[in-house]
Amino acid sequence: MNFLMIVEIFISFLVIFILAQSLVKFGVYYNEPLGFNYKDVWNLEININNLNDEDAREEMELIKNELSTYSEIINFSEAYNIPYVSGSIQTTMELENKTIKTNMLLADDNYAEVLEIDVIEGRWFNPSDNASNYEPVIINRKLKEVFFGKEKAVGKFLEQKENKRMVIGVIDQIKKKGELNDYGEILFKRINPNDPESWIGQNILIKMKQGTGIDFEEKLMRRLTNISNNFTLEIVQMEKMRERFFAKYAMMAYIFAFVSLFLEVNVALGLFGILWYNINFRKSEIGIRRSFGSTAKSIYSQIIGETIVLSTFSLILGSFIVFQFKIFISNWLRNDIFYISYFISILVIYLITAVCAFYPSKLAAELEPAEALHDE
């Protein structure tokens, strides 16, 4: 019977840990800084419709020139692979014996100002980069720590497809996929309208004056549609993009929470059943102990104590498995999330076993010797 309890608690601990790390991950991510400001930012989505680069750049500049004429617009930035967009551009960066896959974002000189991104080392792109002998890049703090540790990154080089890229700035962490995701390794490349080899953005992020409403949005959209003969355009407020992205990942969190609750209830019912059967099986032992003068309190304490001991033994076995598992998941599960999930799982197991043991042990403690020995 004790072996059955140990197995039940052991499996329950592993299941609860797996679910706990998913929920803890969402909670930790949500409470971390986002790294940019999406408020009062509109996203002009652009489909260039297979236009050649020269014509696409010309039409892009017409749109940007039009945007610069409105007093409602504070600033704007041409970009590609922006926050709250599902797609990503993966690239491989190298330094000596280190090779890291990173998420590459493309942005012009105004991007950091539009999204209020903090540059913690060096600077953002500016026109002086036009004369650079090497293509400038900006990395986030996570990528900087991978390649350079605590050393300064500005002025050093990374390799991309055997081409050297010079790091000119380091930004703080930024969550491209929103609040419910981790910081990834991110690299920014410059969109340079004066360079025919440069990327052409699929978005223009527009920083609006606070309180600018839908009337101006409709007016702006009509005007841009008249100017652009070949592009397909759509304006989406970044707050609405965030809401869609947040709802998508929040749904995953709700599903995990529901599954966790369902499994914990089933675990509790299973443990309760085993304890109930165990106490009924030990009625004669309890009756003999009561007839020799054991108090109800001592019976109660014994059963609770035995349950805690069995739980502890199960948790030792479970901890061994979990820490072995940690070796294989260290690349995608952060240490802080692992340890928070681990201690929460231990607490939940002790709580469940204590609650499940309470009522059966109370009934056992209230058994009279004659009643306990009646069937013997």
C-alpha positions in Angstrom: 0.0 0.0 0.0 2.8 2.4 0.8 4.5 1.6 -2.5 1.2 2.5 -4.3 1.2 5.8 -2.5 4.8 6.5 -3.3 4.2 5.8 -7.0 1.0 7.9 -7.0 2.8 10.9 -5.4 5.9 10.5 -7.6 3.9 10.6 -10.9 1.7 13.5 -9.5 4.8 15.5 -8.7 6.2 15.1 -12.3 2.9 16.0 -13.9 2.5 19.1 -11.6 6.0 20.2 -12.3 5.5 20.1 -16.1 2.3 22.1 -15.8 3.7 24.5 -13.2 6.7 25.5 -15.4 4.3 26.4 -18.2 2.2 28.6 -16.0 5.2 30.1 -14.1 6.8 30.9 -17.5 3.8 32.9 -18.6 3.6 34.7 -15.2 7.3 35.6 -15.2 7.3 36.7 -18.8 4.3 38.9 -18.2 5.9 40.8 -15.3 9.1 41.6 -17.2 9.6 44.9 -19.1 8.5 44.8 -22.7 11.4 46.8 -24.0 9.5 49.2 -26.2 6.4 51.4 -26.2 3.5 50.4 -28.5 1.1 53.1 -27.3 0.1 55.7 -29.9 2.0 53.8 -32.6 0.2 52.9 -35.9 1.5 50.2 -38.2 1.2 50.9 -41.9 1.4 47.4 -43.4 2.8 47.4 -46.9 2.6 44.7 -49.6 4.9 45.8 -52.5 3.2 43.2 -54.8 6.3 41.9 -56.5 7.4 45.4 -57.6 11.1 45.6 -58.5 13.4 47.1 -55.8 14.0 50.4 -57.6 10.3 51.1 -58.2 9.4 49.9 -54.7 11.9 52.2 -53.1 10.6 55.2 -55.2 7.0 54.5 -54.1 8.1 54.0 -50.5 9.7 57.4 -50.4 6.5 59.0 -51.8 4.6 57.6 -48.9 7.2 58.7 -46.4 7.3 62.2 -47.9 3.5 62.4 -47.5 3.6 61.3 -43.8 6.1 64.1 -43.0 3.5 66.7 -44.0 1.0 65.9 -41.1 1.2 67.7 -37.8 -0.6 64.7 -36.1 2.4 62.5 -36.8 5.4 62.9 -34.5 7.7 60.6 -36.2 7.8 57.4 -38.4 10.1 54.6 -39.2 10.5 52.1 -42.0 10.9 48.6 -40.7 10.7 44.9 -41.5 9.8 42.1 -39.0 8.3 44.2 -36.3 6.9 43.4 -32.9 3.6 41.5 -32.6 4.0 39.9 -36.1 4.2 36.1 -36.1 6.8 35.7 -38.8 10.5 36.0 -38.2 13.8 36.3 -40.1 16.4 33.9 -38.7 20.1 34.4 -39.3 23.2 32.9 -38.0 25.9 35.0 -36.3 29.4 33.7 -35.5 32.3 34.8 -33.3 35.3 32.6 -33.1 33.9 29.2 -32.0 30.4 30.4 -31.1 27.5 30.2 -33.6 24.1 31.5 -32.6 20.8 31.7 -34.4 19.2 35.1 -33.9 16.0 36.8 -34.9 16.9 39.6 -37.3 14.9 42.8 -37.4 15.4 45.6 -40.0 14.9 49.2 -39.1 15.8 52.7 -40.2 17.4 55.5 -38.3 14.1 56.6 -36.5 13.1 53.2 -35.2 14.4 53.5 -31.6 12.8 56.9 -31.2 9.4 55.8 -32.5 9.2 52.7 -30.2 11.2 54.4 -27.4 13.8 51.7 -27.2 16.7 52.2 -24.7 20.2 52.0 -26.1 22.4 50.9 -23.2 25.7 50.9 -25.0 26.9 52.8 -28.1 24.2 54.4 -30.3 21.4 53.7 -32.8 21.8 53.9 -36.6 22.3 57.4 -38.0 23.5 59.0 -41.4 27.2 58.6 -40.4 26.8 54.9 -41.0 26.6 55.6 -44.8 30.4 56.1 -44.8 31.1 53.0 -42.8 33.5 50.3 -44.3 31.5 47.6 -42.5 27.8 47.0 -42.3 26.6 48.3 -38.8 24.4 46.1 -36.6 22.8 46.6 -33.2 22.3 43.7 -30.8 20.2 43.2 -27.7 21.6 42.6 -24.3 20.9 38.8 -24.4 22.9 38.4 -27.6 25.7 40.6 -26.3 26.0 38.4 -23.2 26.2 35.3 -25.3 29.0 36.6 -27.5 30.9 39.1 -25.3 29.8 38.3 -21.7 30.5 41.4 -19.6 32.9 42.9 -22.1 32.0 45.9 -24.2 30.5 44.9 -27.6 30.6 48.3 -29.4 33.3 48.4 -32.0 33.7 44.6 -32.2 32.8 42.4 -35.1 30.4 39.5 -35.7 30.4 37.3 -38.8 27.3 36.6 -40.9 27.8 34.4 -43.9 31.6 35.1 -43.8 30.9 38.9 -43.9 31.9 41.1 -41.0 29.3 43.2 -39.2 30.4 45.9 -36.8 28.4 46.3 -33.6 27.6 50.0 -33.1 25.1 49.7 -30.3 23.5 47.4 -27.7 19.8 47.8 -26.7 18.2 46.5 -23.5 16.0 43.4 -23.8 13.1 43.6 -26.2 10.1 41.2 -26.6 9.3 41.0 -30.2 6.5 38.5 -29.6 5.0 40.4 -26.7 4.6 40.1 -22.9 4.0 36.3 -22.7 7.2 35.4 -24.4 10.9 35.4 -23.4 13.6 37.7 -24.6 15.2 36.2 -27.6 18.6 36.9 -29.2 17.9 39.9 -31.5 20.0 41.6 -34.1 19.0 44.8 -36.0 20.2 45.6 -39.5 19.9 49.0 -41.0 17.4 50.0 -43.7 19.2 52.6 -45.7 17.0 54.3 -48.4 20.1 55.6 -50.1 21.5 52.1 -50.7 20.0 50.2 -53.6 21.2 47.0 -52.0 19.3 47.7 -48.7 16.2 45.9 -47.7 12.8 47.6 -48.3 10.5 47.6 -45.3 7.1 46.0 -45.2 6.0 48.3 -42.5 6.1 52.0 -41.5 5.6 52.5 -37.8 4.0 55.9 -37.2 4.2 57.6 -33.8 1.0 59.7 -33.4 0.2 62.5 -31.2 -1.9 61.3 -28.2 -5.6 61.3 -28.8 -5.4 61.1 -32.6 -8.5 59.2 -33.6 -10.1 57.2 -36.4 -11.1 60.2 -38.4 -7.5 61.0 -39.1 -6.8 57.3 -39.8 -9.5 57.3 -42.5 -8.2 60.5 -44.0 -4.6 59.3 -44.0 -5.5 56.0 -45.5 -7.5 57.7 -48.4 -4.5 60.0 -49.1 -1.9 57.2 -49.1 -4.0 55.0 -51.3 -4.2 57.8 -53.8 -0.5 58.3 -53.8 0.5 54.6 -53.9 -0.5 53.1 -57.2 1.2 49.7 -56.8 1.3 48.9 -53.0 -1.5 47.3 -51.0 -1.8 49.3 -47.7 -3.5 48.8 -44.4 -3.3 50.7 -41.1 -3.4 48.7 -37.9 -3.0 50.3 -34.5 -0.2 48.6 -32.6 -2.4 48.3 -29.5 -4.8 46.1 -31.5 -1.9 44.0 -32.7 -0.9 43.5 -29.1 -4.4 42.5 -28.1 -4.5 39.8 -30.8 -1.1 38.5 -29.9 -1.9 38.6 -26.1 -5.2 36.8 -26.6 -3.5 34.0 -28.6 -0.9 33.3 -25.8 -3.3 34.0 -23.0 -5.6 31.2 -24.4 -2.6 28.8 -24.0 -2.2 29.9 -20.4 -5.9 29.4 -19.7 -5.7 25.9 -21.2 -2.7 25.0 -19.1 -4.4 26.4 -16.0 -7.6 24.3 -16.7 -5.6 21.1 -17.3 -3.5 21.8 -14.2 -6.6 22.2 -12.1 -8.2 19.0 -13.6 -5.1 16.9 -13.0 -4.6 18.2 -9.4 -8.3 17.3 -8.6 -7.7 13.8 -10.0 -4.5 13.5 -8.0 -6.2 14.6 -4.8 -9.1 12.1 -5.4 -6.6 9.3 -6.1 -4.6 10.0 -2.9 -7.8 10.4 -0.9 -9.0 7.0 -2.1 -5.7 5.3 -1.3 -5.6 6.8 2.2 -9.2 5.9 2.8 -8.5 2.3 1.8 -5.3 2.2 3.9 -7.1 3.3 7.0 -9.9 0.8 6.6 -7.2 -1.9 6.1 -5.5 -0.8 9.3 -8.6 -0.7 11.5 -7.5 -3.5 13.7 -4.1 -1.9 14.2 -5.8 1.4 15.2 -8.1 -0.5 17.5 -5.3 -2.3 19.3 -3.4 1.0 19.7 -6.5 2.7 21.1 -7.1 -0.2 23.5 -3.5 0.2 24.8 -4.2 3.8 25.6 -3.2 5.7 22.5 -5.0 9.0 22.2 -7.0 10.2 19.2 -4.4 13.0 18.8 -1.5 10.5 18.6 -3.3 8.4 16.0 -4.1 11.5 14.0 -0.5 12.7 14.1 0.9 9.2 13.2 -1.2 9.0 10.0 -0.4 12.6 8.9 3.3 12.0 9.7 3.4 8.8 7.7 1.8 10.6 4.7 4.3 13.4 4.9 7.2 10.9 5.1 5.9 9.0 2.1 5.5 12.3 0.2 9.0 13.3 1.1 10.4 10.0 -0.2 8.4 10.4 -3.4 9.7 14.0 -3.9 13.3 12.8 -3.5 12.8 10.4 -6.3 10.9 13.0 -8.3 13.6 15.6 -7.7 16.3 13.3 -9.0 14.3 12.8 -12.3 13.5 16.5 -12.6 17.2 17.6 -12.1 18.3 15.1 -14.7 15.6 16.5 -17.0 17.0 20.0 -16.4 20.2 19.1 -18.3 18.3 18.6 -21.5 16.0 21.6 -21.2 18.5 24.2 -20.0 18.6 25.8 -23.5 15.0 26.9 -23.5 13.9 26.9 -19.8 15.5 29.6 -17.7 17.0 28.7 -14.3 14.7 31.1 -12.4 11.6 29.6 -14.0 12.9 26.1 -13.3 13.5 26.7 -9.6 10.2 28.6 -9.0 8.3 25.7 -10.7 10.2 23.1 -8.7 9.4 24.7 -5.3 5.8 25.4 -6.3 5.4 21.7 -7.3 6.8 20.6 -3.9 4.5 22.9 -2.0 1.5 21.7 -4.0 2.3 18.0 -3.4 2.7 18.6 0.4 -0.5 20.6 0.4 -2.5 18.0 -1.5 -1.3 15.1 0.6 -1.9 17.0 3.9 -5.4 17.9 2.8 -6.2 14.4 1.6 -4.8 12.8 4.7 -6.8 15.2 7.1 -10.3 13.7 6.9 -9.3 9.9 6.8 -6.9 10.5 9.7 -9.6 12.4 11.6 -12.0 9.4 11.1 -9.3 7.0 12.2 -8.5 9.0 15.3 -12.2 9.0 16.3 -12.5 5.2 16.1 -13.4 3.5 19.4 -11.4 0.3 20.2 -14.6 -1.8 20.2 -15.6 -0.5 16.8 -12.1 -0.9 15.3 -11.8 -4.5 16.5 -15.5 -5.5 15.8 -14.6 -7.3 12.6 -11.6 -9.1 13.9 
